[in-house]
Amino acid sequence: MLDRVASRLAVAALRLPRARTRRITVRRDIALRVRDGVILRTDHYAPDLPDAPTVLIRTPYGRGGPMRLLCRLAAEQGFHVVIQSCRGTDGSGGTFDPFVHEREDGLDTLDWLRRQRWWSGAFGMFGASYQGFVQWALAADAGEELRAMVAVATASTTRDSTYAGESFALDTVLTWVELLQAQTVPWLARQWELKRGQPRLAAALSHLPLVEADRVATGVTVPFFQQWLRHHTPQADYWRSRVFDDRLHLVQAPVAMVSGWHDIFLPAQLRDYAALRALGARPRLIIGPWTHGSPGLFIAALREGLDWLGTHLPTTATAQPTPPADGPVRIHVGGDGGGWRDLPDWPPPAQATRWYLHPQSALRTAAPVPSPPDGFWYDPADPTPSLGGPLLVAQRSGPVDNRPVEARPDVLTWTSESLTGPLEVIGPVQADIHVRSDLEHFDVFVRLCDVDRRGRSWNICDGLVRIDPRRFRVDGSGAVAVTVPMWPVAHRFAAGHRLRLQLSGGAHPRYVRNPGTGEPLGTAITLRGGFREILHDPERPSAVVLPVVHSGSQLAPS
């Protein structure tokens, strides 16, 4: 009864389509046995409609709470909804080992679906984050029966996101480890830990060596966390069977992608989009002003997902889907005068405009001039903190005022003059930085901010690269040329605002601190500080490259 009331309230509050049926039969804790004998606990929401197609959701986050409401809402739209707990989670047998069993378990679940008397011969998949990874694990082998996918804040591979810039996404990984482990403790104990501000997790994020951080955060050693610390190099065989981007060409189903500008997996998801476009597919892409776990992302995913599934999943196995009426790409442009835009593709045409670092902390489109470098000391024992941006926890992520971190002596900034008109940038962003360091091992963190009329500095996008002497060559002056890929952007800088480029030696705990010693990721304990110089002369022109689609400002010629 409570589920039915909640679904009616949700339909009204979220402006969802009117339910096709309210008569839903629910079977819970079905024991679905897979090939190695493990039991995967599964729930089935069945509408009282003939020939209804199926929506499959596989998740490590449990089948209750918001997922129960989502399943009922989808069933009321006319879908059989099957939600399954991944092995080792929420009552399912076996051990949870990320990405390892999802292809085989997904195929065995599909085989079970085919044997059900209500099976119509067509299904779609829906889910966010890890629920999206399991979709990509199955999609290449699902054949023509898979008619649609809704991949939310996710990607076909997480390797590059885990080791962004060949560093390590410490906050995301360790927070996720703690979240998974928290599902095994009593509810009251979990609420008490949250009320205390998760002190064990906070301690773990600052703990060295990292091989002990999982035990500090959770009280137990987590095998996959240990493996991720060991197998972190680009050549590691460990990840070859745990990524699915090499099989995108086998995916036949139309894909809807929903993400946010401050989502942790956005760059990887856009690489999936580009790969599918190169194969001739026409995926749907929606990017909004959201973070990884924000309510806005959930609402948009529900609306877009139900619409996509309703469009591409026929009511009978032989019916033809109806093409969507709107364009393939819809993005939200941030800043004053932005808003939602429909585009024919991503990225849109843009002029790559270089904003150069100049003396006296100036950022200009004019060519650089002879000038001495700017420098700072980075101390990993007092690491430059991360502030906002793409994080796993929605409450701490997204745009925030960066003035507290910019006031630190280990952060350099370059700021433009006030814009005389709006400047709109949409597309990929990168920074080309020339840096000289007295240590061979160090990180370069770059962030673009929008400084408003009140002087508040709002982060727009950023990126980090870890410098290893085996991958980077030092020139005759001792400098290293570093290209820092940054998060893509869609932002409108208003007249009277200023652009600011922020540069530092890290962003902890979002990225693990660089100890400066070259010690292994998991066992490093020695912390060595060092001096960095950022060069910005005509021979070594450090700059940020912005994709400008509209400029009402009087910019100096580049």
C-alpha positions in Angstrom: 0.0 0.0 0.0 2.8 2.4 0.9 4.6 1.7 -2.3 1.5 2.5 -4.3 1.0 5.8 -2.5 4.7 6.7 -3.0 4.5 6.0 -6.7 1.4 8.2 -7.1 3.2 11.0 -5.3 6.3 10.5 -7.3 4.5 10.6 -10.7 2.9 14.0 -9.7 6.0 15.5 -8.2 8.4 14.4 -11.0 5.9 15.1 -13.8 6.2 11.5 -15.1 3.8 10.1 -17.7 0.5 8.7 -16.4 0.8 5.1 -15.3 -0.5 2.5 -17.8 -1.5 0.3 -14.9 -1.5 0.4 -11.1 -1.9 -3.4 -10.7 1.6 -4.7 -10.0 2.5 -8.1 -8.6 5.8 -8.2 -6.8 7.9 -11.4 -6.1 10.8 -10.8 -3.8 14.0 -12.7 -3.1 13.7 -15.1 -6.0 16.7 -17.5 -5.9 18.3 -17.3 -9.3 21.1 -19.8 -9.7 24.0 -19.0 -12.0 26.5 -21.4 -13.7 28.8 -21.8 -10.8 26.0 -22.5 -8.4 25.8 -19.1 -6.7 22.4 -17.8 -5.8 21.6 -14.2 -6.9 18.7 -12.7 -5.1 16.2 -11.2 -7.5 12.9 -9.2 -7.3 10.3 -9.2 -10.1 7.7 -6.4 -10.5 5.0 -7.6 -13.0 2.4 -5.4 -14.6 -1.0 -6.9 -15.5 -0.4 -6.2 -19.2 0.1 -8.7 -22.0 3.3 -8.9 -24.0 5.1 -6.4 -21.7 8.8 -6.1 -22.3 11.4 -6.4 -19.5 13.7 -3.9 -17.9 16.7 -5.4 -16.1 18.6 -3.7 -13.3 21.6 -5.4 -11.7 23.0 -3.6 -8.7 25.4 -3.9 -5.7 23.4 -1.2 -3.7 20.4 -3.2 -2.6 16.9 -3.6 -3.9 15.1 -1.5 -1.3 14.7 2.2 -0.6 14.7 4.4 -3.8 15.3 1.4 -6.0 12.0 -0.1 -4.9 10.2 3.1 -5.9 12.0 3.2 -9.2 11.0 -0.4 -10.0 7.4 0.2 -9.2 7.3 3.4 -11.3 8.8 1.5 -14.3 6.4 -1.4 -13.8 3.5 1.0 -13.8 4.7 2.3 -17.2 4.2 -1.2 -18.6 7.5 -3.0 -18.1 8.3 -6.2 -16.3 11.1 -5.0 -14.0 13.7 -7.5 -12.8 16.1 -6.1 -10.2 19.0 -8.3 -9.0 21.6 -7.9 -6.4 25.1 -8.5 -7.7 26.9 -11.5 -6.2 28.2 -10.9 -2.7 25.7 -8.0 -2.0 22.3 -7.7 -0.3 21.7 -11.5 0.2 23.2 -12.8 -3.1 25.8 -15.5 -2.6 29.5 -15.4 -3.6 32.0 -12.6 -3.1 31.7 -9.2 -4.7 34.7 -8.6 -6.9 34.1 -5.5 -9.1 33.6 -6.2 -12.8 34.8 -9.8 -12.6 31.5 -11.8 -12.8 29.1 -9.3 -14.3 29.3 -10.6 -17.9 28.7 -14.3 -17.0 26.1 -13.4 -14.3 24.3 -11.1 -16.7 24.2 -13.8 -19.4 22.9 -16.4 -16.9 20.2 -13.9 -15.8 19.2 -13.3 -19.4 19.0 -17.1 -19.9 16.6 -17.2 -16.9 14.5 -14.4 -18.4 14.1 -16.3 -21.6 12.6 -19.3 -19.7 9.9 -17.2 -18.0 6.3 -17.5 -19.3 5.9 -13.7 -19.3 9.0 -13.1 -21.4 8.1 -11.1 -24.6 11.5 -11.5 -26.3 12.6 -7.9 -25.8 14.4 -6.2 -22.9 16.2 -3.0 -21.9 18.6 -2.2 -19.2 18.7 0.8 -16.8 21.1 2.0 -14.1 23.6 4.5 -12.7 27.2 4.2 -11.8 28.1 0.5 -11.2 24.6 -0.4 -12.4 25.8 1.0 -15.7 29.0 -0.9 -15.8 27.1 -4.1 -15.6 25.1 -3.0 -18.6 28.2 -2.7 -20.7 29.5 -6.0 -19.4 26.4 -7.7 -20.9 25.5 -5.6 -23.8 27.9 -6.9 -26.4 26.6 -10.5 -26.0 22.9 -9.8 -25.5 22.1 -9.8 -29.2 18.9 -8.5 -30.8 16.8 -9.1 -27.7 18.5 -6.1 -26.1 16.5 -3.1 -27.5 17.6 -0.2 -25.3 20.2 0.9 -22.7 20.0 3.8 -20.2 23.5 4.4 -18.9 23.6 7.0 -16.2 26.8 8.6 -14.8 28.8 5.6 -15.9 31.1 4.2 -18.6 32.3 1.0 -20.2 35.6 1.2 -18.4 36.6 2.6 -15.0 40.3 2.1 -15.2 41.1 5.6 -16.5 38.7 7.2 -14.0 40.3 5.2 -11.1 43.8 6.3 -12.1 42.9 9.7 -13.6 46.1 11.3 -14.9 47.9 8.1 -13.7 47.3 9.2 -10.1 44.7 7.5 -7.9 41.2 8.7 -7.2 41.5 8.2 -3.5 38.4 9.9 -2.3 36.1 8.2 -4.9 37.6 4.7 -4.4 37.9 4.7 -0.6 34.5 6.3 -0.1 33.0 3.6 -2.4 34.8 0.9 -0.4 33.3 2.3 2.8 29.8 2.6 1.3 29.8 -1.1 0.2 31.1 -2.3 3.5 28.5 -0.1 5.4 25.7 -2.2 3.7 26.8 -5.1 5.9 26.5 -3.3 9.3 23.2 -2.8 11.3 21.2 0.2 10.3 21.4 2.0 13.6 25.2 1.6 13.7 25.4 3.1 10.2 23.3 6.1 11.2 25.5 6.7 14.2 28.6 6.7 12.0 27.0 9.2 9.6 25.9 11.4 12.4 29.5 11.5 13.7 30.7 12.7 10.3 32.3 9.4 9.3 35.5 9.9 11.3 37.0 6.5 10.4 36.7 7.4 6.7 38.3 10.8 7.3 41.2 9.2 9.1 41.6 6.6 6.3 41.8 9.3 3.6 44.9 10.8 5.4 46.5 7.5 6.4 49.7 6.1 5.1 50.5 3.6 3.9 47.4 3.2 1.7 47.5 -0.6 2.0 46.1 0.0 5.5 43.5 2.6 4.6 40.7 0.1 3.9 41.1 -1.4 7.4 41.1 2.1 9.0 37.9 3.0 7.1 36.0 -0.2 7.5 37.7 -2.5 10.1 38.4 -5.1 7.4 40.9 -5.6 4.6 39.1 -5.3 1.2 40.7 -7.5 -1.4 39.8 -5.5 -4.5 41.1 -2.3 -2.9 44.4 -4.0 -2.3 44.5 -5.2 -5.9 43.7 -1.7 -7.2 46.7 -0.4 -5.3 49.0 -3.1 -6.7 47.8 -3.1 -10.3 47.9 0.6 -11.1 50.2 0.9 -14.0 48.8 1.3 -17.6 50.2 -2.0 -18.7 48.7 -4.0 -15.8 47.0 -7.2 -17.1 44.6 -7.1 -14.1 42.3 -4.6 -15.8 42.1 -6.2 -19.3 39.3 -8.5 -18.3 37.6 -5.8 -16.2 36.9 -3.2 -18.9 34.4 -3.4 -21.8 35.3 -0.5 -24.1 37.0 -2.9 -26.6 33.6 -4.5 -27.3 31.5 -1.4 -28.0 31.4 -2.3 -31.7 29.4 -5.4 -30.8 26.6 -3.5 -29.0 23.5 -3.3 -31.2 21.1 -1.6 -28.8 20.4 2.2 -28.9 22.0 3.9 -25.9 20.9 6.9 -23.8 23.6 8.5 -21.7 22.8 10.8 -18.8 25.5 12.6 -16.8 26.5 15.8 -15.1 29.3 18.3 -15.7 30.7 17.5 -12.3 30.3 13.7 -12.5 33.4 11.6 -11.7 32.9 9.5 -14.9 32.0 12.2 -17.4 35.3 12.1 -19.5 35.1 8.3 -19.8 31.4 8.5 -20.7 32.1 11.0 -23.4 34.7 8.7 -24.8 32.1 6.0 -25.0 29.8 8.5 -26.9 32.6 9.3 -29.3 33.3 5.6 -29.9 29.7 4.8 -30.6 29.4 7.8 -33.0 32.5 6.6 -34.9 30.8 3.3 -35.3 27.8 5.0 -36.9 25.5 4.7 -33.9 23.3 7.6 -32.7 23.3 7.6 -28.9 21.3 10.1 -26.9 23.4 12.3 -24.7 22.1 14.5 -21.8 24.5 16.4 -19.6 23.1 18.7 -16.9 24.3 20.8 -13.9 24.6 17.7 -11.7 27.1 15.8 -9.6 27.4 12.0 -9.3 24.7 11.4 -6.7 22.7 14.5 -6.9 18.9 14.4 -6.7 18.7 16.3 -10.0 20.6 13.6 -11.8 18.3 10.9 -10.4 15.2 12.8 -11.5 16.5 13.5 -15.0 17.7 9.8 -15.4 14.2 8.6 -14.4 12.4 10.9 -16.8 14.8 10.4 -19.7 15.2 6.7 -19.0 11.5 5.9 -18.9 11.0 7.9 -22.1 13.9 6.1 -23.8 12.7 2.7 -22.8 9.2 3.5 -23.8 10.4 4.6 -27.2 12.7 1.7 -28.0 11.0 -1.2 -26.1 7.9 -2.3 -28.1 4.8 -3.6 -26.4 5.2 -6.8 -28.4 8.2 -8.6 -29.7 7.5 -7.6 -33.3 6.4 -4.0 -32.9 8.6 -1.2 -34.3 10.0 1.5 -32.0 9.0 5.1 -32.5 12.0 7.5 -33.1 12.4 10.2 -30.5 11.2 13.6 -31.4 14.1 15.7 -29.9 17.7 16.0 -30.9 20.5 13.5 -30.0 22.4 15.8 -27.6 21.0 18.1 -24.9 23.3 20.0 -22.6 22.9 22.6 -19.8 25.2 25.6 -20.2 26.1 27.0 -16.8 26.6 30.6 -15.9 24.6 33.7 -16.5 22.4 33.4 -19.6 23.1 29.7 -20.1 20.4 27.2 -19.9 19.4 24.1 -21.9 20.6 23.7 -25.5 19.9 21.0 -28.1 22.9 20.1 -30.3 23.3 17.9 -33.4 26.4 16.2 -31.9 29.1 16.5 -29.3 31.3 18.5 -29.2 29.8 21.5 -31.1 32.0 23.5 -33.5 34.3 25.8 -31.5 37.4 28.0 -31.9 40.3 26.7 -29.8 41.4 29.8 -28.0 44.6 29.9 -25.9 44.7 31.9 -22.7 48.3 32.4 -21.8 49.9 32.8 -18.4 51.6 36.2 -18.1 53.6 38.0 -15.4 51.9 39.5 -12.4 49.3 36.7 -12.3 47.6 37.8 -15.5 45.7 35.5 -17.9 45.5 36.8 -21.4 44.9 35.7 -25.0 47.9 37.9 -26.1 51.1 36.0 -26.8 53.4 35.5 -23.8 56.2 37.9 -23.1 59.7 37.3 -21.7 59.2 36.8 -17.9 60.6 34.9 -15.0 58.8 31.8 -13.8 56.4 31.7 -10.8 57.1 29.2 -8.1 55.6 27.5 -5.0 56.6 24.8 -2.5 54.5 21.7 -2.3 54.6 19.7 0.9 52.8 16.3 0.8 52.7 16.3 4.6 50.4 19.3 4.3 48.8 18.5 0.9 46.9 21.1 -1.1 43.2 20.2 -0.3 40.6 19.5 -2.9 37.5 21.7 -2.8 34.3 20.8 -4.7 34.5 19.4 -8.3 33.7 15.9 -9.4 33.4 13.7 -6.2 31.4 10.6 -5.3 29.5 12.3 -2.5 27.0 14.8 -3.9 27.0 17.1 -0.8 30.7 17.9 -1.2 31.0 18.1 -5.0 30.2 20.6 -7.7 30.9 24.3 -7.9 32.1 26.0 -4.7 33.9 29.2 -3.8 37.6 28.5 -4.2 38.9 31.5 -2.4 40.0 29.5 0.7 42.2 27.2 -1.3 43.5 30.0 -3.5 44.7 31.9 -0.4 47.2 29.1 0.3 50.9 29.7 -0.6 51.1 26.4 -2.5 48.4 27.5 -5.0 49.2 29.9 -7.9 46.5 31.8 -9.9 46.3 33.8 -13.1 43.3 36.0 -13.6 42.0 37.8 -16.7 40.7 41.3 -16.9 36.9 41.7 -16.5 35.1 40.6 -19.6 33.4 43.3 -21.6 30.9 40.9 -22.9 29.8 37.2 -22.4 32.2 34.4 -23.3 30.7 31.0 -24.0 32.9 27.9 -24.0 31.5 24.4 -24.8 33.6 21.3 -25.4 36.9 19.7 -24.3 39.5 21.7 -22.3 43.2 21.2 -21.8 46.1 23.1 -20.2 49.6 23.1 -21.6 51.9 23.7 -18.7 55.7 24.0 -18.6 57.0 23.2 -15.2 60.4 22.8 -13.6 60.7 20.8 -10.4 63.5 19.9 -8.1 61.9 16.4 -7.7 61.4 13.9 -10.5 58.1 12.7 -9.2 55.3 15.3 -8.8 51.7 16.2 -9.8 50.3 19.1 -11.7 46.7 20.1 -10.9 45.0 22.7 -13.0 41.6 24.3 -12.4 39.5 26.8 -14.4 37.3 29.1 -12.3 34.7 31.8 -13.0 35.3 34.9 -10.8 32.1 36.8 -10.3 31.6 40.5 -9.6 31.8 39.9 -5.8 35.2 38.2 -6.2 34.0 34.6 -5.6 35.9 32.1 -7.6 33.7 29.2 -8.8 35.3 26.1 -10.1 34.2 25.1 -13.7 36.5 22.2 -14.6 39.9 20.8 -13.8 42.4 18.0 -14.3 45.5 16.4 -12.8 48.5 14.6 -14.3 51.1 12.6 -12.4 54.7 13.2 -13.6 57.0 10.1 -13.8 60.4 10.5 -15.3 59.8 7.3 -17.3 56.9 8.9 -19.1 58.0 12.6 -19.3 61.1 14.1 -20.9 63.0 17.0 -19.3 64.2 19.7 -21.8 67.5 21.5 -21.7 66.3 24.0 -19.2 65.1 21.2 -16.8 61.5 21.9 -17.6 58.8 19.3 -18.4 56.0 20.1 -20.9 52.7 18.7 -19.5 49.4 18.5 -21.3 46.6 18.3 -18.6 43.3 17.0 -20.0 40.6 18.7 -18.0 36.9 17.9 -17.6 34.8 19.0 -20.5 32.8 22.2 -20.1 29.7 24.1 -21.1 29.8 27.5 -19.4 28.9 31.1 -20.2 31.2 33.6 -18.5 29.1 36.8 -18.0 30.2 40.3 -18.8 32.0 41.8 -15.8 33.3 38.3 -14.7 36.9 37.2 -15.0 38.6 33.9 -15.9 41.0 32.4 -13.4 43.4 29.5 -13.9 44.5 27.8 -10.7 47.6 25.7 -10.5 48.9 23.5 -7.6 50.8 20.3 -6.8 47.7 18.3 -5.9 44.1 18.1 -4.7 43.9 15.8 -1.7 42.0 13.6 -0.9 40.3 13.6 -4.3 43.6 12.5 -5.7 46.2 10.6 -3.6 49.0 12.9 -2.6 52.3 12.5 -4.5 55.0 11.6 -1.9 57.7 12.9 -4.2 59.8 9.7 -3.9 58.6 7.4 -6.6 57.7 4.8 -4.0 54.9 2.3 -4.9 51.4 3.6 -4.6 50.2 1.3 -1.8 53.3 1.2 0.4 54.7 4.7 0.2 55.3 6.3 3.6 58.1 8.8 3.0 56.9 12.3 2.2 59.3 14.7 0.4 58.5 18.3 -0.3 59.8 20.2 -3.3 59.8 23.5 -5.2 58.0 23.9 -8.5 58.4 26.7 -11.1 55.8 27.4 -13.8 57.4 28.9 -16.9 55.4 31.2 -19.2 57.8 32.8 -21.6 57.7 32.7 -25.5 59.8 29.6 -25.6 57.7 27.8 -23.0 54.2 29.3 -23.4 52.0 27.8 -20.6 48.3 28.2 -21.4 44.8 26.9 -21.1 43.0 26.0 -24.3 39.2 26.8 -24.3 36.6 25.9 -26.9 35.0 29.2 -27.6 31.6 29.1 -29.3 30.6 32.7 -28.7 32.5 35.7 -27.6 31.1 39.2 -27.0 34.3 40.4 -25.3 37.0 42.4 -26.8 39.9 39.9 -26.6 43.5 40.7 -27.4 44.7 38.8 -30.5 46.2 35.5 -29.7 
